[in-house]
């Protein structure tokens, strides 16, 4: 888990390519996919956002409380929140991502069973909360406590492995903009997410 979080932190703090050459993954999509992502009435991912809004208002666990009972209107209380993750969580001495924070609230505040990682419910709540920060810059780079995890993520990102002896950097830093089969290789930035993958 720490390795995966290190990779997430590494992507959030990426220094390469240089700023003038950075491009969001959104820019590498086809015009049709961009139009689908931009139109909330056509984007299938908005079904998860709507489900997340329902979960936001649903009472859960032994406490019988909803997310809204503590946080109120998500458009106000969650604005900019997703853009600050991952964050260093002092109690556990490690970073957590947005999904980890949601599950922490479920376990502690709602006294409910945490959702399985990547479950439909957790993705829905994360997508709903993430939507409140749409268009905002990611701001995780200032916390020095994240630096060891950033370094670990950078090492994993650049580590060659597998039968082909490739690293993530071999494609996303060295060959971005080129094609791998029919897909354009994007740079490794966490912008343009959460998104609905047509595949």
C-alpha positions in Angstrom: 0.0 0.0 0.0 2.8 2.4 0.9 4.4 1.7 -2.5 1.2 2.5 -4.3 0.7 5.6 -2.3 4.2 6.6 -3.1 3.5 6.2 -6.8 0.4 8.4 -6.4 2.4 11.1 -4.6 5.1 10.8 -7.2 2.6 11.5 -10.0 1.1 14.4 -8.1 4.5 16.0 -7.7 6.0 15.1 -11.0 8.8 17.4 -12.2 9.3 16.0 -15.7 8.7 16.9 -18.4 9.5 20.6 -17.8 6.5 22.9 -17.0 6.3 24.4 -20.5 5.8 20.9 -22.0 3.3 19.5 -19.5 0.0 18.4 -20.9 -3.0 16.9 -19.2 -4.1 13.4 -20.1 -7.3 15.0 -21.3 -5.4 16.6 -24.2 -4.4 13.2 -25.5 -8.0 12.0 -25.9 -9.9 12.1 -29.2 -12.2 15.0 -29.8 -15.2 12.6 -29.4 -13.9 11.4 -26.0 -13.2 15.0 -24.8 -16.7 16.0 -25.8 -18.2 13.0 -23.9 -16.1 13.9 -20.8 -17.1 17.6 -20.9 -20.9 17.0 -21.3 -22.3 16.0 -18.0 -25.5 14.8 -19.6 -23.6 12.4 -21.9 -20.8 11.2 -19.7 -21.6 7.8 -18.3 -19.3 8.6 -15.3 -21.9 11.0 -14.1 -24.0 8.0 -13.1 -21.4 7.3 -10.5 -21.4 10.9 -9.4 -25.2 10.7 -9.0 -24.8 7.5 -7.0 -22.1 9.2 -4.9 -24.5 12.1 -4.1 -27.1 9.6 -2.9 -24.5 7.9 -0.7 -23.4 11.4 0.6 -26.9 11.9 1.9 -27.6 8.3 3.1 -27.3 7.5 6.8 -25.0 4.6 7.6 -23.4 2.7 10.4 -24.1 2.5 14.1 -24.0 6.3 14.4 -26.8 6.6 11.9 -25.1 9.6 10.3 -24.6 10.6 6.7 -21.7 12.5 5.2 -24.0 15.5 4.8 -24.8 15.4 8.6 -21.1 16.4 9.3 -20.1 18.2 6.1 -23.3 19.8 4.9 -23.5 20.9 1.3 -20.7 19.1 -0.6 -20.5 22.0 -3.2 -19.3 24.2 -0.4 -17.6 21.9 2.2 -15.8 19.7 -0.4 -14.7 22.4 -2.8 -11.0 22.0 -3.4 -10.7 18.9 -1.1 -9.9 16.3 -3.7 -7.2 18.6 -5.2 -5.3 18.4 -1.9 -5.0 14.6 -1.9 -3.0 12.6 -1.1 -2.3 14.1 2.3 0.0 13.1 5.1 -2.1 11.5 7.9 -0.4 12.1 11.2 -2.2 9.4 13.1 -1.0 6.7 10.8 2.4 8.3 9.9 1.8 7.9 6.2 -0.1 9.5 3.3 -3.7 8.6 2.5 -5.7 9.2 -0.7 -9.2 10.5 -1.0 -10.7 7.0 -0.9 -8.7 6.2 2.2 -10.1 9.3 3.8 -13.6 8.4 2.9 -13.2 5.0 4.5 -11.6 6.5 7.6 -14.7 8.7 8.0 -16.9 5.7 7.6 -15.1 3.6 10.2 -14.6 6.4 12.8 -17.5 8.9 12.3 -20.2 6.7 10.9 -19.0 3.5 12.7 -19.7 1.7 9.4 -17.8 -1.0 7.6 -15.3 0.6 5.1 -16.1 0.1 1.5 -13.8 -2.4 -0.4 -11.1 -0.5 -2.4 -12.2 0.2 -5.9 -15.8 -0.9 -5.1 -18.6 0.8 -6.9 -19.7 2.7 -3.7 -16.2 4.0 -2.9 -15.6 5.1 -6.5 -19.0 6.8 -6.6 -18.4 8.8 -3.4 -14.9 9.7 -4.5 -16.2 10.8 -7.9 -18.9 12.9 -6.3 -16.4 14.5 -3.9 -13.9 14.9 -6.7 -16.4 16.7 -8.9 -16.5 19.5 -6.3 -12.9 20.3 -7.2 -13.2 20.1 -10.9 -10.8 22.5 -12.7 -8.8 23.3 -9.6 -5.0 22.8 -9.4 -3.5 19.9 -7.4 -1.7 21.3 -4.3 -0.1 18.4 -2.5 3.5 19.4 -3.2 4.1 21.7 -0.2 4.0 19.1 2.7 7.6 18.0 3.4 6.3 14.9 5.2 5.3 13.6 1.8 8.9 13.8 0.4 10.0 10.3 1.5 6.9 8.8 -0.2 7.5 10.9 -3.2 11.1 9.6 -3.4 9.8 6.0 -3.1 7.2 6.6 -5.8 9.8 8.1 -8.1 12.0 5.1 -7.6 9.1 2.8 -8.4 8.1 4.9 -11.4 11.6 4.7 -12.8 12.3 1.1 -11.9 12.6 -1.3 -14.8 10.8 -4.6 -14.3 9.0 -7.4 -16.1 9.8 -9.4 -19.2 10.3 -6.3 -21.3 12.4 -4.6 -18.6 10.4 -1.4 -18.9 9.6 1.3 -16.3 6.6 3.6 -16.3 9.0 6.4 -17.2 10.1 4.6 -20.4 6.6 5.2 -21.9 5.2 8.2 -20.1 8.4 10.4 -19.9 10.4 9.1 -22.9 7.7 8.4 -25.4 4.7 10.5 -24.6 2.7 11.7 -27.6 3.6 8.6 -29.5 1.3 5.7 -30.1 1.2 2.2 -28.5 -1.0 0.3 -30.9 -4.0 2.7 -31.4 -3.6 4.6 -28.1 -1.7 7.8 -27.7 0.8 7.6 -24.7 0.0 10.4 -22.2 2.3 12.0 -19.8 2.0 10.6 -16.3 0.0 13.4 -14.6 -3.0 12.7 -12.4 -5.0 15.4 -14.1 -8.1 14.6 -16.1 -9.2 12.0 -13.5 -11.7 10.8 -12.4 -12.9 9.8 -15.8 -15.1 7.1 -17.4 -13.1 4.7 -19.5 -14.9 3.5 -22.6 -12.8 0.4 -22.8 
